[in-house]
Amino acid sequence: MARVPTSLADLPSNAVRPLGSLNPEVLRSWASAAQHRFVHVVLTGIRERRPLLVAIGRAFEFPSWFGANLDALYDSLTDLPERFPAPGYVVVLDGLSQGPETEDNAALLDVFRDAAEEFASHGLALRVYYR
């Protein structure tokens, strides 16, 4: 029987996965308790890549020069530790399944996976959940 998570420590530290039965507000409280930065991105109703990336940029408070493309997303994500130092980051991409076509979603999630690998190489956690 799988163990029910009770804190961030019970979750993989560098992963991109479906939200499943996890609750965004519980993740927010766990992130706060661990002093991790929490970012909840509401993407419901967004169907095109550029507006999706703009919404992500706003939620993360990316700089005004954020280019709203996948390369800029990766660069801005990997700059987070300099802009918002924390031992880790918890991200919820809410409404992604209703967003752009599956191919666009896969490319977006690949960028988050690449960023999670980069974070891991520096001993930082990046947990990304989507639904």
Backbone hydrogen bonds, N-H to C=O, Kabsch-Sander energy under -0.5 kcal/mol:
donor,donor_aa,acceptor,acceptor_aa,energy
10,D,7,S,-1.4
11,L,8,L,-2.2
15,A,126,L,-1.3
17,R,128,V,-2.6
19,L,130,Y,-2.9
22,L,19,L,-2.1
27,L,23,N,-2.5
28,R,24,P,-2.4
29,S,25,E,-2.0
30,W,26,V,-2.6
31,A,27,L,-2.7
32,S,28,R,-2.5
33,A,29,S,-2.4
34,A,30,W,-1.7
35,Q,32,S,-1.2
36,H,31,A,-3.1
37,R,88,G,-2.3
39,V,90,V,-2.7
41,V,39,V,-0.6
41,V,92,V,-3.2
42,V,40,H,-0.6
43,L,41,V,-0.7
43,L,94,D,-3.9
44,T,94,D,-0.5
46,I,43,L,-2.2
47,R,45,G,-0.6
52,L,48,E,-1.8
53,L,49,R,-2.6
54,V,50,R,-2.5
55,A,51,P,-2.3
56,I,52,L,-2.0
57,G,53,L,-2.6
58,R,54,V,-2.3
59,A,55,A,-2.3
60,F,56,I,-2.2
61,E,57,G,-0.7
61,E,58,R,-0.8
62,F,57,G,-2.7
66,F,63,P,-2.1
73,L,69,N,-2.2
74,Y,70,L,-2.2
75,D,71,D,-2.4
76,S,72,A,-2.7
77,L,73,L,-2.8
78,T,74,Y,-2.6
79,D,75,D,-0.8
80,L,76,S,-0.5
80,L,77,L,-1.4
82,E,79,D,-1.2
83,R,79,D,-1.9
84,F,80,L,-3.8
89,Y,125,A,-1.7
90,V,37,R,-2.9
91,V,127,R,-3.1
92,V,39,V,-2.6
93,L,91,V,-0.5
93,L,129,Y,-3.3
94,D,41,V,-2.9
94,D,92,V,-0.9
95,G,93,L,-0.6
96,L,93,L,-0.7
98,Q,95,G,-1.3
99,G,96,L,-2.0
104,D,101,E,-0.5
105,N,101,E,-2.3
106,A,102,T,-2.7
107,A,103,E,-2.1
108,L,104,D,-2.5
109,L,105,N,-2.8
110,D,106,A,-2.1
111,V,107,A,-1.6
112,F,108,L,-1.7
113,R,109,L,-2.4
114,D,110,D,-2.6
115,A,111,V,-2.4
116,A,112,F,-2.4
117,E,113,R,-2.1
118,E,114,D,-2.0
119,F,115,A,-2.8
120,A,116,A,-2.4
121,S,117,E,-1.8
122,H,118,E,-0.6
122,H,119,F,-1.5
123,G,120,A,-1.7
124,L,119,F,-2.6
125,A,87,P,-1.4
126,L,13,S,-1.5
127,R,89,Y,-2.8
128,V,15,A,-2.9
128,V,126,L,-0.6
129,Y,91,V,-3.0
130,Y,17,R,-1.4
131,R,93,L,-2.0
